[in-house]
Amino acid sequence: MKNALTVRYNNVIFRLTGSLFAAVFITLYGKSTGLLVAMKYLSFYLQVALSFSVAFFLALLCHCSATILDKHFDWLSKPVRRSGLQAVFGIMIPVLAAYYIMLLYFNYFDGRDIHASGYMLVYFPHTVYFIILLNLYYVIHNLILRLHNPGTTQVAATERSTLRSYAIISDAPGPANIHPHNPGYLLTDRTCAEDNSHSDTAAISATAVPDTLPEGEGKQLIENICNICFFYRYNGRNRIVFQDGYSTITGLSLDRIEELLEMARLPETAPSFFRINRQVLLGSHAFDLSDRPLSTRHNQIDIHSRYLSPSKGITSELFKISRFNLAKFKRWVAGHQPVAAE
């Protein structure tokens, strides 16, 4: 079963730095020349460039194998199967790839036999160590991120019912908190436009909750996705803002919310969400799609003024879209423009 809560590592800088360090180490290993002296020669940079290319390719293989396996074989729920698959796809395949890459290099560029050159005895073991260290990093990184959120295993085990209910569950233990807009039940496979009074779930009295939910009142249920305008981060905490301006704190990260929204079978009437920058996951309810939502002067989205609240960190500057996401945002808006009647 596919795991809905896939870890996002966001470690490109780490892979680049690690590959460069490994390349310099392999190039200088076994030589009496120091780094400062070696940097005076062009051959040093050529060897580092070659080693870096191979190391980064191997790091990419390890990264892809880890992320793909994370989606299907969770470390916490399937440790034995995941360990075997990690050994095959995370270690053995990259090791074979490294061997054949260097075999081609020796055959077509170096002219020597790779087995007679001493490379396999002196340098190749360090390539294997590099691959093993990368795998250990991904295992430790995954477990730290997952164990840091105690409810991850429970959510993964009940993902079908959770996603069918269109509920986003945070990781902190405690009773659920109900948004006052909702009659107090989990949405079933109904559209957002249906009357909530027809729910088969027992109703819970809907009472207003404070703007800041107390610590320990976890497993918050965002029960009506149709009423949510956007998610944002302020003062180290993630908040949910509803259509009427009501806001509350959630224990979920914006990345995790994105993942759950992508996995959920949301009704057609539900808003669409787009990550405009690192701090904001914006819903299509937050601005008028029929107008020009983007200020071309500052790449800033014109949010409805009723949502602006400087005391809560919701200012116009918060909705400045990053240049990296600008083109994607324009395509997203174009895909949600209302179609004129014929």
Secondary structure as UniProt FT lines:
FT   HELIX           12..28
FT   TURN            29..30
FT   HELIX           35..38
FT   TURN            39..40
FT   HELIX           42..72
FT   TURN            75..77
FT   HELIX           79..85
FT   HELIX           86..92
FT   HELIX           93..105
FT   HELIX           106..110
FT   TURN            114..118
FT   HELIX           119..122
FT   HELIX           124..147
FT   TURN            150..151
FT   HELIX           152..157
FT   HELIX           159..164
FT   TURN            165..166
FT   TURN            180..181
FT   TURN            192..193
FT   HELIX           196..198
FT   TURN            215..216
FT   HELIX           225..227
FT   STRAND          228..234
FT   TURN            235..236
FT   STRAND          237..242
FT   TURN            243..244
FT   STRAND          247..250
FT   HELIX           254..263
FT   TURN            268..269
FT   STRAND          273..275
FT   STRAND          280..283
FT   HELIX           284..286
FT   TURN            289..290
FT   STRAND          294..295
FT   TURN            296..299
FT   STRAND          300..301
FT   HELIX           305..307
FT   HELIX           310..312
FT   HELIX           316..319
FT   HELIX           323..335
//
